């Protein structure tokens, strides 16, 4: 199953969670040390989708980086921001689903 930021909460019978629940779980997992991360200081003109592409091979998981870092709006992240990138996207999938 692919992890998508477009998941909708269909209720417990569907086995899916809303994005706010998933984002919260990712953030708490990072804070509690359950999710291993790499810390990056964002450079000028560097975006979360580029970081996602570098680490995961696809820009699609930019929102995972945002959730792990506690960033609410990934398109307006200033240079100098500390970004926490989960080391393994499969760990995220197993943790939040």
Backbone as JSON Lines, residues from 0, in Angstrom:
{"i":0,"aa":"X","n":[0.84,-1.18,0.0],"ca":[0.0,0.0,0.0],"c":[0.88,1.24,0.0]}
{"i":1,"aa":"X","n":[0.62,2.13,-0.89],"ca":[1.36,3.39,-0.93],"c":[0.79,4.34,0.11]}
{"i":2,"aa":"X","n":[1.63,5.16,0.63],"ca":[1.22,6.14,1.62],"c":[0.95,7.45,0.9]}
{"i":3,"aa":"X","n":[-0.27,7.93,0.99],"ca":[-0.66,9.13,0.26],"c":[-1.18,10.2,1.2]}
{"i":4,"aa":"X","n":[-0.84,11.44,0.91],"ca":[-1.36,12.54,1.72],"c":[-2.82,12.81,1.42]}
{"i":5,"aa":"X","n":[-3.37,12.13,0.44],"ca":[-4.77,12.33,0.06],"c":[-5.7,11.31,0.7]}
{"i":6,"aa":"X","n":[-5.22,10.53,1.65],"ca":[-6.07,9.57,2.34],"c":[-7.24,10.29,3.0]}
{"i":7,"aa":"X","n":[-8.35,9.69,2.99],"ca":[-9.53,10.23,3.66],"c":[-9.9,9.27,4.8]}
{"i":8,"aa":"X","n":[-10.42,9.82,5.86],"ca":[-10.86,8.98,6.95],"c":[-12.19,8.35,6.58]}
{"i":9,"aa":"X","n":[-12.17,7.04,6.44],"ca":[-13.39,6.32,6.08],"c":[-13.97,5.6,7.28]}
{"i":10,"aa":"X","n":[-13.43,5.87,8.43],"ca":[-13.92,5.23,9.64],"c":[-13.09,4.01,9.99]}
{"i":11,"aa":"X","n":[-13.23,3.51,11.19],"ca":[-12.4,2.4,11.65],"c":[-12.6,1.14,10.84]}
{"i":12,"aa":"X","n":[-13.78,0.94,10.27],"ca":[-14.03,-0.27,9.5],"c":[-13.22,-0.3,8.22]}
{"i":13,"aa":"X","n":[-12.82,0.84,7.71],"ca":[-12.05,0.89,6.47],"c":[-10.55,0.74,6.73]}
{"i":14,"aa":"X","n":[-10.13,0.89,7.97],"ca":[-8.72,0.73,8.31],"c":[-7.83,1.88,7.88]}
{"i":15,"aa":"X","n":[-8.4,3.03,7.6],"ca":[-7.58,4.18,7.23],"c":[-7.69,5.25,8.3]}
{"i":16,"aa":"X","n":[-6.74,6.14,8.29],"ca":[-6.73,7.23,9.25],"c":[-6.73,8.55,8.49]}
{"i":17,"aa":"X","n":[-7.23,9.59,9.1],"ca":[-7.2,10.9,8.47],"c":[-5.77,11.42,8.46]}
{"i":18,"aa":"X","n":[-5.51,12.38,7.59],"ca":[-4.16,12.93,7.49],"c":[-3.75,13.64,8.78]}
{"i":19,"aa":"X","n":[-4.67,14.27,9.47],"ca":[-4.28,14.93,10.72],"c":[-3.8,13.89,11.73]}
{"i":20,"aa":"X","n":[-4.43,12.73,11.76],"ca":[-4.0,11.66,12.67],"c":[-2.63,11.13,12.24]}
{"i":21,"aa":"X","n":[-2.44,10.93,10.95],"ca":[-1.16,10.42,10.44],"c":[-0.05,11.41,10.71]}
{"i":22,"aa":"X","n":[-0.28,12.69,10.43],"ca":[0.74,13.71,10.67],"c":[1.1,13.78,12.15]}
{"i":23,"aa":"X","n":[0.12,13.7,13.02],"ca":[0.36,13.73,14.46],"c":[1.17,12.51,14.9]}
{"i":24,"aa":"X","n":[0.83,11.35,14.37],"ca":[1.58,10.13,14.72],"c":[3.03,10.21,14.27]}
{"i":25,"aa":"X","n":[3.25,10.75,13.07],"ca":[4.62,10.9,12.58],"c":[5.4,11.83,13.5]}
{"i":26,"aa":"X","n":[4.82,12.97,13.81],"ca":[5.5,13.96,14.67],"c":[5.8,13.4,16.05]}
{"i":27,"aa":"X","n":[4.83,12.73,16.66],"ca":[5.05,12.14,17.98],"c":[6.09,11.03,17.93]}
{"i":28,"aa":"X","n":[6.06,10.24,16.85],"ca":[7.05,9.18,16.68],"c":[8.47,9.73,16.63]}
{"i":29,"aa":"X","n":[8.63,10.87,15.95],"ca":[9.94,11.52,15.89],"c":[10.32,12.04,17.28]}
{"i":30,"aa":"X","n":[9.41,12.72,17.94],"ca":[9.69,13.29,19.26],"c":[10.04,12.22,20.29]}
{"i":31,"aa":"X","n":[9.43,11.04,20.17],"ca":[9.65,9.96,21.13],"c":[10.84,9.07,20.74]}
{"i":32,"aa":"X","n":[11.46,9.36,19.61],"ca":[12.61,8.57,19.17],"c":[12.25,7.25,18.53]}
{"i":33,"aa":"X","n":[11.0,7.05,18.21],"ca":[10.55,5.81,17.57],"c":[10.9,5.82,16.08]}
{"i":34,"aa":"X","n":[10.84,6.99,15.48],"ca":[11.17,7.15,14.07],"c":[12.55,7.77,13.97]}
{"i":35,"aa":"X","n":[13.46,7.08,13.29],"ca":[14.82,7.57,13.1],"c":[14.83,8.65,12.04]}
{"i":36,"aa":"X","n":[15.53,9.74,12.31],"ca":[15.57,10.87,11.38],"c":[17.0,11.35,11.14]}
{"i":37,"aa":"X","n":[17.14,12.06,10.03],"ca":[18.36,12.79,9.71],"c":[18.0,14.26,9.83]}
{"i":38,"aa":"X","n":[18.85,15.03,10.49],"ca":[18.61,16.46,10.67],"c":[19.34,17.24,9.59]}
{"i":39,"aa":"X","n":[18.6,18.11,8.91],"ca":[19.17,18.94,7.84],"c":[18.82,20.39,8.13]}
{"i":40,"aa":"X","n":[19.77,21.29,7.9],"ca":[19.47,22.72,7.96],"c":[19.15,23.14,6.53]}
{"i":41,"aa":"X","n":[17.94,23.63,6.34],"ca":[17.48,23.99,5.01],"c":[18.29,25.15,4.44]}
{"i":42,"aa":"X","n":[18.77,24.97,3.23],"ca":[19.53,26.0,2.55],"c":[18.6,26.83,1.68]}
{"i":43,"aa":"X","n":[19.08,27.99,1.26],"ca":[18.32,28.87,0.38],"c":[17.9,28.11,-0.89]}
{"i":44,"aa":"X","n":[16.66,28.31,-1.31],"ca":[16.11,27.7,-2.52],"c":[16.0,26.18,-2.46]}
{"i":45,"aa":"X","n":[16.01,25.6,-1.28],"ca":[15.82,24.16,-1.12],"c":[14.41,23.93,-0.61]}
{"i":46,"aa":"X","n":[13.72,22.98,-1.24],"ca":[12.32,22.71,-0.9],"c":[12.18,21.3,-0.33]}
{"i":47,"aa":"X","n":[11.07,21.09,0.37],"ca":[10.83,19.78,0.98],"c":[10.64,18.69,-0.06]}
{"i":48,"aa":"X","n":[10.05,19.03,-1.21],"ca":[9.89,18.01,-2.25],"c":[11.24,17.57,-2.81]}
{"i":49,"aa":"X","n":[12.2,18.48,-2.87],"ca":[13.54,18.12,-3.32],"c":[14.23,17.19,-2.32]}
{"i":50,"aa":"X","n":[14.05,17.48,-1.05],"ca":[14.62,16.62,0.0],"c":[13.98,15.24,-0.05]}
{"i":51,"aa":"X","n":[12.66,15.2,-0.23],"ca":[11.95,13.93,-0.37],"c":[12.49,13.13,-1.55]}
{"i":52,"aa":"X","n":[12.69,13.79,-2.67],"ca":[13.25,13.12,-3.84],"c":[14.64,12.56,-3.58]}
{"i":53,"aa":"X","n":[15.46,13.32,-2.87],"ca":[16.82,12.88,-2.54],"c":[16.81,11.64,-1.64]}
{"i":54,"aa":"X","n":[15.95,11.64,-0.62],"ca":[15.95,10.55,0.35],"c":[15.09,9.35,-0.07]}
{"i":55,"aa":"X","n":[13.97,9.61,-0.75],"ca":[13.02,8.54,-1.03],"c":[12.87,8.21,-2.51]}
{"i":56,"aa":"X","n":[13.52,8.98,-3.37],"ca":[13.42,8.72,-4.8],"c":[12.17,9.28,-5.44]}
{"i":57,"aa":"X","n":[11.37,10.01,-4.68],"ca":[10.17,10.65,-5.19],"c":[9.87,11.91,-4.38]}
{"i":58,"aa":"X","n":[9.4,12.92,-5.06],"ca":[9.04,14.16,-4.37],"c":[7.72,14.04,-3.63]}
{"i":59,"aa":"X","n":[6.99,12.97,-3.87],"ca":[5.64,12.8,-3.34],"c":[5.56,12.76,-1.82]}
{"i":60,"aa":"X","n":[6.65,12.44,-1.16],"ca":[6.61,12.3,0.29],"c":[7.1,13.56,1.02]}
{"i":61,"aa":"X","n":[7.01,14.71,0.37],"ca":[7.41,15.97,1.02],"c":[6.64,16.19,2.31]}
{"i":62,"aa":"X","n":[5.39,15.76,2.32],"ca":[4.52,15.98,3.48],"c":[4.97,15.15,4.68]}
{"i":63,"aa":"X","n":[5.65,14.01,4.45],"ca":[6.2,13.22,5.55],"c":[7.31,14.01,6.23]}
{"i":64,"aa":"X","n":[8.15,14.66,5.43],"ca":[9.22,15.5,5.96],"c":[8.61,16.66,6.75]}
{"i":65,"aa":"X","n":[7.56,17.26,6.19],"ca":[6.88,18.37,6.88],"c":[6.3,17.9,8.21]}
{"i":66,"aa":"X","n":[5.63,16.75,8.21],"ca":[5.02,16.23,9.44],"c":[6.08,15.92,10.49]}
{"i":67,"aa":"X","n":[7.17,15.27,10.08],"ca":[8.24,14.92,11.01],"c":[8.88,16.16,11.62]}
{"i":68,"aa":"X","n":[8.9,17.24,10.84],"ca":[9.56,18.47,11.27],"c":[8.63,19.44,11.98]}
{"i":69,"aa":"X","n":[7.33,19.12,12.02],"ca":[6.37,20.02,12.63],"c":[6.1,21.26,11.79]}
{"i":70,"aa":"X","n":[6.23,21.1,10.47],"ca":[6.01,22.2,9.54],"c":[4.59,22.1,9.0]}
{"i":71,"aa":"X","n":[3.82,23.16,9.18],"ca":[2.43,23.14,8.75],"c":[2.23,23.4,7.28]}
{"i":72,"aa":"X","n":[3.06,24.23,6.69],"ca":[2.89,24.6,5.29],"c":[4.24,24.44,4.61]}
{"i":73,"aa":"X","n":[4.42,23.34,3.9],"ca":[5.71,22.97,3.35],"c":[6.25,23.85,2.25]}
{"i":74,"aa":"X","n":[5.42,24.71,1.67],"ca":[5.88,25.53,0.56],"c":[6.55,26.82,1.01]}
{"i":75,"aa":"X","n":[6.43,27.14,2.27],"ca":[7.0,28.4,2.76],"c":[7.93,28.15,3.94]}
{"i":76,"aa":"X","n":[8.97,27.38,3.7],"ca":[9.92,27.05,4.75],"c":[11.19,27.87,4.49]}
{"i":77,"aa":"X","n":[11.53,28.77,5.4],"ca":[12.69,29.64,5.16],"c":[14.03,28.91,5.33]}
{"i":78,"aa":"X","n":[15.04,29.43,4.66],"ca":[16.4,28.93,4.84],"c":[16.77,29.02,6.32]}
{"i":79,"aa":"X","n":[17.54,28.04,6.77],"ca":[17.96,28.0,8.17],"c":[17.05,27.16,9.05]}
{"i":80,"aa":"X","n":[15.89,26.76,8.52],"ca":[14.97,25.9,9.28],"c":[15.59,24.51,9.42]}
{"i":81,"aa":"X","n":[15.51,23.95,10.62],"ca":[15.97,22.58,10.84],"c":[14.86,21.64,10.4]}
{"i":82,"aa":"X","n":[15.19,20.76,9.48],"ca":[14.23,19.81,8.92],"c":[14.63,18.42,9.36]}
{"i":83,"aa":"X","n":[13.66,17.65,9.83],"ca":[13.89,16.28,10.26],"c":[13.34,15.34,9.2]}
{"i":84,"aa":"X","n":[14.22,14.54,8.62],"ca":[13.84,13.65,7.53],"c":[13.88,12.2,8.04]}
{"i":85,"aa":"X","n":[12.72,11.53,8.09],"ca":[12.74,10.12,8.48],"c":[13.66,9.32,7.55]}
{"i":86,"aa":"X","n":[14.51,8.49,8.14],"ca":[15.5,7.75,7.37],"c":[14.88,6.72,6.44]}
{"i":87,"aa":"X","n":[13.78,6.12,6.85],"ca":[13.21,4.99,6.1],"c":[11.71,5.21,5.9]}
{"i":88,"aa":"X","n":[11.31,5.43,4.67],"ca":[9.88,5.66,4.38],"c":[9.05,4.41,4.72]}
{"i":89,"aa":"X","n":[9.66,3.21,4.63],"ca":[8.94,1.99,4.99],"c":[8.63,1.95,6.48]}
{"i":90,"aa":"X","n":[9.51,2.53,7.3],"ca":[9.24,2.62,8.74],"c":[8.01,3.51,8.98]}
{"i":91,"aa":"X","n":[7.9,4.58,8.23],"ca":[6.73,5.47,8.35],"c":[5.47,4.71,7.98]}
{"i":92,"aa":"X","n":[5.51,4.01,6.87],"ca":[4.34,3.26,6.41],"c":[3.89,2.25,7.47]}
{"i":93,"aa":"X","n":[4.83,1.53,8.03],"ca":[4.49,0.55,9.06],"c":[4.0,1.17,10.36]}
{"i":94,"aa":"X","n":[4.46,2.36,10.64],"ca":[4.12,3.02,11.9],"c":[2.76,3.68,11.88]}
{"i":95,"aa":"X","n":[2.38,4.26,10.77],"ca":[1.14,5.05,10.74],"c":[-0.06,4.3,10.19]}
{"i":96,"aa":"X","n":[0.15,3.21,9.49],"ca":[-0.99,2.5,8.89],"c":[-1.42,1.37,9.78]}
